[in-house]
Amino acid sequence: MGQGELTLSVDIFEFGWKGKGGLLKNIHEEFKAGDKIFVQGESGAGKSTFLKLLCGFYPVREGEIRLNGCNIAEIEEEELFRYIKIQFQESIILEGSLRRNLELGQSFSEEEIWNALEMVNLSGFAKENGLEHLIAENGKNLSGGQKQRLALARVLLRKPPILILDEATSALDEENEQEIIKNVNRYVEETGAILILTSHREALKKICNKTLFLNSSV
């Protein structure tokens, strides 16, 4: 895979399940380092499907998606997931310590962990309870907002070149959401990452330099 400037190119002629909505047609876009893209469309327009295609979750038969010039279908899964991280609205939280939920078997420095927690406004909770604080199965002892922030910290800890957020801040109050998005925006500007996001709160569009409109076709 090419190691030049970060690019993500999309050529989708048609994808979807006819008669069930969410049929994607004629999407031709190129995203470059530092781009922040707001994906917009009515419910059923295929926003989540589009984001999953970018991650290689579904094969694109009529078209292709290229990361740094290479078709993602030809990139090893481990390498692809190193480049692209996605956070959905629903957060997967494991039973175990706060640290375990962040590291997921990988090793990170204390500084990296605390920086990620700071970015999502979860450092206060972590300082009060400690990194070994026990999280219940499915995060039953956390609020919806805390679960989303923990899941987002896990993603940011890995410093992905391409960060995809699919309604990933929907459970947050406006103040927390704005602060976290500001931190994510700074991360993109400092690292040259690509940010792609969807949200029912169009205020988040303000940080983006591109908007992609998806229209539902059946």
Backbone as CSV, one residue per row, in Angstrom:
resi,resn,N_x,N_y,N_z,CA_x,CA_y,CA_z,C_x,C_y,C_z
1,MET,0.840,-1.189,0.000,0.000,0.000,0.000,0.875,1.239,0.000
2,GLY,0.499,2.230,-0.795,1.281,3.448,-0.890,1.404,4.162,0.445
3,GLN,2.541,4.781,0.690,2.803,5.445,1.966,2.916,6.966,1.808
4,GLY,2.360,7.509,0.719,2.396,8.948,0.520,1.340,9.642,1.370
5,GLU,0.888,10.791,0.891,-0.136,11.535,1.623,-1.405,10.703,1.763
6,LEU,-2.008,10.762,2.935,-3.195,9.975,3.233,-4.348,10.353,2.308
7,THR,-4.925,9.356,1.643,-6.099,9.575,0.795,-7.068,8.408,0.952
8,LEU,-8.340,8.717,0.840,-9.391,7.702,0.820,-10.318,8.050,-0.339
9,SER,-10.306,7.199,-1.360,-11.076,7.467,-2.579,-12.252,6.507,-2.669
10,VAL,-13.409,7.039,-3.019,-14.640,6.250,-3.057,-15.249,6.319,-4.449
11,ASP,-15.465,5.163,-5.048,-16.206,5.057,-6.307,-17.219,3.928,-6.150
12,ILE,-18.423,4.283,-5.792,-19.493,3.303,-5.623,-20.553,3.590,-6.683
13,PHE,-20.723,2.669,-7.608,-21.737,2.849,-8.647,-23.109,2.410,-8.141
14,GLU,-23.128,1.322,-7.390,-24.389,0.886,-6.787,-24.090,-0.133,-5.694
15,PHE,-24.785,0.024,-4.575,-24.677,-0.950,-3.489,-25.948,-0.880,-2.658
16,GLY,-26.448,-2.047,-2.275,-27.592,-2.060,-1.365,-28.488,-3.248,-1.603
17,TRP,-29.632,-3.172,-0.985,-30.625,-4.234,-1.053,-31.906,-3.619,-1.591
18,LYS,-32.165,-3.812,-2.865,-33.311,-3.181,-3.507,-34.606,-3.567,-2.798
19,GLY,-35.466,-2.557,-2.620,-36.733,-2.780,-1.944,-36.666,-2.611,-0.452
20,LYS,-35.451,-2.453,0.080,-35.290,-2.317,1.526,-34.727,-0.950,1.918
21,GLY,-34.564,-0.065,0.957,-34.019,1.254,1.268,-32.515,1.199,1.438
22,GLY,-31.925,2.371,1.564,-30.485,2.430,1.801,-29.650,2.025,0.609
23,LEU,-30.214,2.141,-0.600,-29.458,1.800,-1.798,-28.554,2.974,-2.159
24,LEU,-27.261,2.714,-2.199,-26.286,3.761,-2.493,-25.956,3.747,-3.979
25,LYS,-25.981,4.924,-4.593,-25.711,5.016,-6.028,-24.805,6.200,-6.332
26,ASN,-23.870,5.954,-7.232,-23.054,7.026,-7.822,-22.430,7.953,-6.779
27,ILE,-21.639,7.357,-5.912,-20.881,8.134,-4.930,-19.421,8.135,-5.372
28,HIS,-18.926,9.295,-5.704,-17.552,9.429,-6.186,-16.899,10.581,-5.424
29,GLU,-16.065,10.242,-4.471,-15.455,11.234,-3.587,-13.991,10.883,-3.342
30,GLU,-13.199,11.901,-3.057,-11.821,11.672,-2.603,-11.580,12.523,-1.362
31,PHE,-11.186,11.861,-0.293,-10.894,12.539,0.963,-9.387,12.523,1.189
32,LYS,-8.868,13.647,1.670,-7.430,13.787,1.872,-7.114,14.111,3.326
33,ALA,-5.839,14.001,3.669,-5.381,14.278,5.029,-5.919,15.623,5.509
34,GLY,-6.492,15.623,6.699,-7.027,16.842,7.283,-8.479,17.115,6.959
35,ASP,-9.060,16.341,6.040,-10.472,16.537,5.700,-11.371,16.106,6.854
36,LYS,-12.444,16.860,7.025,-13.476,16.521,8.011,-14.805,16.519,7.267
37,ILE,-15.410,15.344,7.170,-16.569,15.153,6.307,-17.803,14.840,7.139
38,PHE,-18.868,15.605,6.912,-20.152,15.365,7.567,-21.041,14.622,6.584
39,VAL,-21.437,13.397,6.927,-22.287,12.587,6.056,-23.737,12.818,6.462
40,GLN,-24.531,13.304,5.522,-25.886,13.743,5.817,-26.885,12.992,4.948
41,GLY,-28.082,12.767,5.489,-29.133,12.104,4.737,-30.263,11.711,5.655
42,GLU,-31.431,11.517,5.083,-32.582,11.126,5.880,-32.398,9.707,6.413
43,SER,-33.210,9.364,7.406,-33.187,8.000,7.938,-33.473,7.016,6.807
44,GLY,-32.645,5.991,6.702,-32.816,5.019,5.626,-32.045,5.342,4.369
45,ALA,-31.291,6.440,4.400,-30.528,6.825,3.207,-29.254,6.009,3.037
46,GLY,-28.882,5.239,4.063,-27.704,4.378,3.942,-26.437,4.947,4.538
47,LYS,-26.576,5.875,5.484,-25.376,6.499,6.070,-24.500,5.470,6.774
48,SER,-25.108,4.661,7.643,-24.323,3.656,8.372,-23.751,2.611,7.425
49,THR,-24.525,2.238,6.419,-24.030,1.286,5.418,-22.811,1.849,4.702
50,PHE,-22.878,3.114,4.326,-21.750,3.764,3.651,-20.503,3.734,4.527
51,LEU,-20.658,4.053,5.810,-19.507,4.068,6.712,-18.921,2.667,6.880
52,LYS,-19.784,1.660,6.915,-19.298,0.279,7.027,-18.556,-0.147,5.759
53,LEU,-18.996,0.353,4.615,-18.278,0.066,3.368,-16.869,0.634,3.414
54,LEU,-16.724,1.835,3.982,-15.400,2.443,4.087,-14.460,1.593,4.930
55,CYS,-15.028,0.849,5.875,-14.222,-0.003,6.761,-13.986,-1.390,6.189
56,GLY,-14.579,-1.679,5.037,-14.407,-2.997,4.443,-15.303,-4.066,5.027
57,PHE,-16.356,-3.668,5.756,-17.253,-4.654,6.362,-18.077,-5.388,5.310
58,TYR,-18.389,-4.704,4.209,-19.110,-5.310,3.095,-18.263,-5.161,1.830
59,PRO,-18.316,-6.126,0.928,-17.574,-5.988,-0.334,-18.304,-5.055,-1.299
60,VAL,-17.543,-4.229,-1.993,-18.109,-3.345,-3.017,-17.943,-4.039,-4.363
61,ARG,-19.029,-4.501,-4.926,-18.943,-5.253,-6.179,-19.016,-4.337,-7.404
62,GLU,-19.740,-3.247,-7.278,-19.852,-2.306,-8.396,-19.140,-1.015,-8.011
63,GLY,-17.822,-1.055,-8.135,-16.991,0.075,-7.755,-15.859,-0.381,-6.858
64,GLU,-15.200,0.572,-6.226,-14.134,0.229,-5.293,-13.850,1.402,-4.365
65,ILE,-13.249,1.072,-3.241,-12.791,2.067,-2.273,-11.292,1.880,-2.127
66,ARG,-10.528,2.976,-2.251,-9.071,2.881,-2.249,-8.481,3.685,-1.096
67,LEU,-7.614,3.044,-0.359,-6.864,3.692,0.716,-5.435,3.880,0.235
68,ASN,-5.002,5.128,0.146,-3.663,5.439,-0.385,-3.423,4.761,-1.730
69,GLY,-4.470,4.737,-2.557,-4.351,4.201,-3.904,-4.562,2.713,-4.034
70,CYS,-4.741,2.007,-2.919,-4.891,0.544,-2.944,-6.331,0.159,-2.612
71,ASN,-6.908,-0.702,-3.426,-8.260,-1.196,-3.176,-8.312,-1.855,-1.798
72,ILE,-9.247,-1.417,-0.943,-9.274,-1.956,0.420,-9.586,-3.447,0.440
73,ALA,-10.183,-3.964,-0.644,-10.460,-5.397,-0.722,-9.172,-6.207,-0.806
74,GLU,-8.066,-5.550,-1.170,-6.784,-6.236,-1.321,-5.842,-5.979,-0.147
75,ILE,-6.307,-5.242,0.850,-5.483,-4.927,2.020,-5.783,-5.927,3.130
76,GLU,-4.742,-6.422,3.778,-4.940,-7.337,4.899,-5.810,-6.668,5.961
77,GLU,-6.710,-7.457,6.539,-7.671,-6.919,7.504,-6.990,-6.190,8.654
78,GLU,-5.926,-6.767,9.187,-5.219,-6.150,10.310,-4.641,-4.790,9.920
79,GLU,-4.089,-4.698,8.719,-3.523,-3.445,8.238,-4.620,-2.407,8.011
80,LEU,-5.737,-2.834,7.442,-6.849,-1.922,7.191,-7.392,-1.353,8.496
81,PHE,-7.562,-2.218,9.495,-8.109,-1.774,10.774,-7.110,-0.931,11.560
82,ARG,-5.839,-1.013,11.212,-4.857,-0.129,11.841,-5.044,1.297,11.335
83,TYR,-5.452,1.414,10.096,-5.660,2.734,9.495,-7.024,3.326,9.844
84,ILE,-8.047,2.490,9.856,-9.421,2.982,9.976,-10.053,2.471,11.268
85,LYS,-10.565,3.387,12.069,-11.299,3.026,13.285,-12.676,3.667,13.219
86,ILE,-13.694,2.894,13.589,-15.061,3.404,13.590,-15.672,3.239,14.974
87,GLN,-16.427,4.235,15.386,-17.159,4.158,16.642,-18.642,4.364,16.347
88,PHE,-19.446,3.382,16.740,-20.881,3.442,16.505,-21.604,4.072,17.694
89,GLN,-22.906,4.256,17.523,-23.736,4.811,18.592,-23.751,3.883,19.804
90,GLU,-23.888,2.592,19.552,-23.877,1.605,20.631,-22.436,1.223,20.945
91,SER,-22.097,1.238,22.217,-20.719,0.997,22.641,-20.572,-0.406,23.217
92,ILE,-19.524,-1.102,22.817,-19.224,-2.419,23.384,-18.342,-2.218,24.611
93,ILE,-18.887,-2.537,25.767,-18.161,-2.385,27.026,-18.002,-3.759,27.670
94,LEU,-16.780,-4.079,28.072,-16.477,-5.385,28.649,-16.538,-5.345,30.167
95,GLU,-16.819,-6.490,30.755,-16.700,-6.613,32.208,-15.209,-6.666,32.551
96,GLY,-14.778,-5.810,33.435,-13.363,-5.740,33.789,-12.991,-4.320,34.149
97,SER,-11.717,-4.074,34.285,-11.259,-2.756,34.723,-11.413,-1.708,33.623
98,LEU,-11.375,-0.463,34.045,-11.371,0.649,33.100,-10.174,0.525,32.160
99,ARG,-9.020,0.168,32.713,-7.815,-0.003,31.895,-8.015,-1.098,30.847
100,ARG,-8.595,-2.219,31.257,-8.804,-3.320,30.311,-9.702,-2.883,29.157
101,ASN,-10.727,-2.108,29.470,-11.633,-1.647,28.427,-10.949,-0.701,27.454
102,LEU,-9.931,-0.021,27.904,-9.186,0.877,27.028,-8.139,0.130,26.205
103,GLU,-7.403,-0.751,26.843,-6.259,-1.387,26.180,-6.647,-2.567,25.300
104,LEU,-7.659,-3.332,25.702,-8.093,-4.505,24.935,-6.927,-5.410,24.551
105,GLY,-6.062,-5.675,25.514,-4.952,-6.590,25.289,-3.706,-5.962,24.712
106,GLN,-3.775,-4.708,24.302,-2.592,-4.004,23.817,-1.930,-3.262,24.974
107,SER,-0.749,-2.746,24.717,0.000,-2.041,25.761,0.152,-0.570,25.383
108,PHE,-0.214,0.302,26.320,-0.089,1.743,26.117,0.538,2.365,27.353
109,SER,1.228,3.472,27.167,1.836,4.166,28.300,0.755,4.861,29.121
110,GLU,1.097,5.171,30.376,0.156,5.895,31.230,-0.197,7.243,30.598
111,GLU,0.796,7.896,30.011,0.553,9.199,29.389,-0.450,9.083,28.247
112,GLU,-0.306,8.056,27.422,-1.228,7.863,26.306,-2.644,7.623,26.810
113,ILE,-2.769,6.815,27.855,-4.091,6.516,28.413,-4.750,7.776,28.960
114,TRP,-4.006,8.541,29.736,-4.577,9.739,30.344,-4.877,10.806,29.303
115,ASN,-4.072,10.893,28.261,-4.358,11.841,27.185,-5.681,11.506,26.497
116,ALA,-5.904,10.212,26.250,-7.156,9.788,25.619,-8.348,10.083,26.522
117,LEU,-8.192,9.838,27.817,-9.271,10.122,28.767,-9.558,11.616,28.845
118,GLU,-8.515,12.425,28.785,-8.694,13.880,28.792,-9.490,14.330,27.568
119,MET,-9.208,13.722,26.425,-9.862,14.130,25.183,-11.368,13.918,25.219
120,VAL,-11.817,12.942,26.020,-13.255,12.639,26.066,-13.894,13.050,27.393
121,ASN,-13.198,13.887,28.158,-13.720,14.375,29.443,-14.051,13.238,30.416
122,LEU,-13.201,12.223,30.426,-13.408,11.100,31.344,-12.275,10.993,32.359
123,SER,-11.345,11.930,32.320,-10.196,11.856,33.230,-10.612,12.084,34.681
124,GLY,-11.620,12.936,34.908,-12.089,13.170,36.268,-12.644,11.906,36.889
125,PHE,-13.447,11.176,36.135,-13.998,9.897,36.594,-12.875,8.913,36.877
126,ALA,-11.872,8.870,35.989,-10.761,7.929,36.149,-9.899,8.282,37.354
127,LYS,-9.683,9.563,37.595,-8.883,9.977,38.751,-9.601,9.659,40.056
128,GLU,-10.900,9.827,40.049,-11.691,9.565,41.258,-11.765,8.080,41.577
129,ASN,-11.857,7.249,40.551,-12.075,5.816,40.754,-10.853,4.948,40.477
130,GLY,-9.894,5.454,39.690,-8.704,4.685,39.360,-8.873,3.884,38.079
131,LEU,-7.761,3.585,37.425,-7.802,2.833,36.176,-8.183,1.373,36.386
132,GLU,-8.090,0.900,37.631,-8.475,-0.488,37.917,-9.930,-0.588,38.370
133,HIS,-10.656,0.510,38.289,-12.078,0.516,38.657,-12.826,-0.522,37.832
134,LEU,-13.648,-1.344,38.492,-14.342,-2.438,37.818,-15.571,-1.926,37.070
135,ILE,-15.611,-2.236,35.791,-16.759,-1.914,34.956,-17.611,-3.170,34.820
136,ALA,-18.905,-3.043,35.059,-19.805,-4.189,34.980,-20.022,-4.604,33.525
137,GLU,-20.521,-5.818,33.335,-20.806,-6.326,31.997,-21.733,-5.365,31.255
138,ASN,-21.380,-5.070,30.016,-22.123,-4.126,29.177,-22.174,-2.719,29.772
139,GLY,-21.275,-2.438,30.719,-21.222,-1.101,31.307,-22.465,-0.734,32.085
140,LYS,-23.053,-1.718,32.780,-24.308,-1.471,33.500,-24.155,-0.457,34.627
141,ASN,-22.932,-0.271,35.119,-22.707,0.723,36.176,-22.203,2.056,35.620
142,LEU,-22.384,2.256,34.317,-22.033,3.521,33.672,-23.274,4.121,33.015
143,SER,-23.288,5.430,32.882,-24.366,6.084,32.143,-24.137,5.900,30.644
144,GLY,-25.156,6.188,29.852,-25.006,6.081,28.405,-23.903,6.978,27.880
145,GLY,-23.815,8.183,28.437,-22.769,9.107,28.017,-21.386,8.633,28.397
146,GLN,-21.256,8.051,29.593,-19.956,7.523,30.026,-19.517,6.370,29.134
147,LYS,-20.464,5.523,28.749,-20.118,4.400,27.871,-19.630,4.903,26.509
148,GLN,-20.305,5.901,25.970,-19.860,6.436,24.684,-18.485,7.085,24.796
149,ARG,-18.250,7.788,25.880,-16.950,8.448,26.053,-15.835,7.424,26.244
150,LEU,-16.120,6.346,26.980,-15.122,5.296,27.173,-14.783,4.634,25.838
151,ALA,-15.801,4.338,25.051,-15.572,3.704,23.751,-14.792,4.628,22.817
152,LEU,-15.084,5.915,22.877,-14.374,6.865,22.029,-12.927,7.033,22.475
153,ALA,-12.701,7.015,23.798,-11.324,7.080,24.309,-10.520,5.884,23.819
154,ARG,-11.136,4.722,23.788,-10.487,3.500,23.301,-10.033,3.669,21.853
155,VAL,-10.880,4.272,21.038,-10.543,4.500,19.631,-9.427,5.532,19.500
156,LEU,-9.556,6.642,20.212,-8.565,7.719,20.113,-7.204,7.293,20.647
157,LEU,-7.202,6.379,21.599,-5.954,5.866,22.160,-5.077,5.254,21.074
158,ARG,-5.704,4.749,20.025,-4.981,4.068,18.950,-4.558,5.012,17.822
159,LYS,-4.877,6.282,17.966,-4.440,7.335,17.028,-4.666,6.933,15.561
160,PRO,-5.905,6.665,15.184,-6.161,6.204,13.815,-5.978,7.307,12.778
161,PRO,-5.377,6.993,11.638,-5.280,7.972,10.553,-6.651,8.353,9.994
162,ILE,-7.610,7.420,10.052,-8.977,7.706,9.605,-9.929,7.367,10.749
163,LEU,-10.656,8.363,11.216,-11.568,8.212,12.348,-12.994,8.407,11.855
164,ILE,-13.839,7.400,12.078,-15.232,7.446,11.634,-16.140,7.390,12.858
165,LEU,-17.029,8.363,12.976,-17.945,8.448,14.113,-19.378,8.389,13.597
166,ASP,-20.076,7.302,13.929,-21.455,7.099,13.486,-22.389,7.335,14.669
167,GLU,-22.874,8.567,14.810,-23.727,8.957,15.947,-23.033,8.626,17.270
168,ALA,-21.715,8.772,17.301,-20.913,8.307,18.440,-21.032,9.184,19.675
169,THR,-21.672,10.351,19.550,-21.826,11.247,20.704,-23.297,11.503,21.011
170,SER,-24.174,10.633,20.539,-25.619,10.867,20.643,-26.134,10.879,22.076
171,ALA,-25.437,10.196,23.000,-25.898,10.113,24.390,-25.307,11.211,25.272
172,LEU,-24.518,12.094,24.690,-23.844,13.127,25.470,-24.685,14.392,25.548
173,ASP,-24.536,15.117,26.648,-25.149,16.432,26.725,-24.376,17.384,25.817
174,GLU,-24.987,18.502,25.510,-24.407,19.421,24.530,-23.024,19.916,24.945
175,GLU,-22.842,20.214,26.230,-21.558,20.744,26.698,-20.437,19.732,26.507
176,ASN,-20.678,18.481,26.928,-19.665,17.436,26.760,-19.395,17.173,25.286
177,GLU,-20.448,17.118,24.496,-20.284,16.836,23.073,-19.429,17.904,22.396
178,GLN,-19.720,19.155,22.670,-18.965,20.236,22.043,-17.495,20.204,22.445
179,GLU,-17.225,19.914,23.714,-15.843,19.863,24.185,-15.088,18.708,23.537
180,ILE,-15.739,17.556,23.449,-15.089,16.381,22.864,-14.854,16.573,21.370
181,ILE,-15.839,17.097,20.664,-15.678,17.335,19.236,-14.578,18.357,18.983
182,LYS,-14.457,19.345,19.866,-13.366,20.315,19.749,-12.021,19.609,19.878
183,ASN,-11.919,18.666,20.813,-10.672,17.912,20.989,-10.393,17.003,19.795
184,VAL,-11.444,16.382,19.264,-11.285,15.539,18.077,-10.837,16.390,16.891
185,ASN,-11.415,17.558,16.759,-11.031,18.475,15.687,-9.554,18.842,15.794
186,ARG,-9.098,19.101,17.007,-7.685,19.434,17.212,-6.799,18.241,16.860
187,TYR,-7.238,17.033,17.214,-6.485,15.820,16.868,-6.306,15.718,15.352
188,VAL,-7.377,15.960,14.609,-7.315,15.885,13.146,-6.350,16.929,12.594
189,GLU,-6.431,18.137,13.116,-5.573,19.213,12.618,-4.106,18.975,12.953
190,GLU,-3.841,18.378,14.107,-2.455,18.147,14.518,-1.827,16.941,13.830
191,THR,-2.632,15.933,13.505,-2.093,14.686,12.958,-2.299,14.538,11.456
192,GLY,-3.190,15.350,10.867,-3.498,15.174,9.454,-4.377,13.970,9.194
193,ALA,-5.136,13.562,10.204,-6.063,12.445,10.044,-7.253,12.870,9.186
194,ILE,-8.071,11.903,8.824,-9.343,12.154,8.147,-10.456,11.829,9.132
195,LEU,-11.409,12.742,9.282,-12.566,12.530,10.158,-13.820,12.445,9.302
196,ILE,-14.601,11.386,9.515,-15.882,11.224,8.824,-16.930,10.974,9.896
197,LEU,-17.995,11.769,9.907,-18.966,11.611,10.988,-20.395,11.784,10.508
198,THR,-21.306,11.150,11.243,-22.739,11.366,11.086,-23.293,11.759,12.441
199,SER,-24.309,12.592,12.423,-24.970,12.996,13.662,-26.299,13.640,13.320
200,HIS,-27.299,13.421,14.183,-28.569,14.115,14.016,-28.439,15.578,14.429
201,ARG,-27.341,15.902,15.102,-27.120,17.274,15.547,-26.253,17.991,14.510
202,GLU,-26.901,18.757,13.687,-26.191,19.382,12.570,-25.197,20.439,13.017
203,ALA,-25.218,20.799,14.302,-24.225,21.755,14.806,-22.813,21.214,14.622
204,LEU,-22.674,19.874,14.601,-21.354,19.268,14.430,-20.807,19.496,13.020
205,LYS,-21.701,19.855,12.106,-21.272,20.124,10.733,-20.306,21.310,10.670
206,LYS,-20.375,22.178,11.675,-19.584,23.407,11.656,-18.077,23.146,11.609
207,ILE,-17.629,22.032,12.194,-16.186,21.772,12.206,-15.715,21.131,10.903
208,CYS,-16.664,20.713,10.054,-16.314,19.959,8.847,-16.092,20.891,7.659
209,ASN,-15.181,20.491,6.787,-14.926,21.268,5.575,-15.609,20.676,4.349
210,LYS,-16.241,19.507,4.524,-16.968,18.886,3.421,-18.263,18.275,3.953
211,THR,-19.293,18.274,3.109,-20.551,17.607,3.432,-20.897,16.660,2.296
212,LEU,-21.229,15.422,2.651,-21.638,14.423,1.669,-23.115,14.108,1.900
213,PHE,-23.943,14.397,0.910,-25.378,14.143,1.009,-25.688,12.779,0.390
214,LEU,-26.391,11.945,1.145,-26.829,10.650,0.636,-28.342,10.683,0.475
215,ASN,-28.822,10.251,-0.688,-30.256,10.200,-0.953,-30.703,8.756,-0.994
216,SER,-31.811,8.470,-0.322,-32.326,7.107,-0.299,-32.916,6.755,-1.656
217,SER,-32.504,5.575,-2.186,-33.054,5.076,-3.447,-33.556,3.665,-3.213
218,VAL,-34.730,3.370,-3.685,-35.314,2.040,-3.478,-35.544,1.382,-4.827
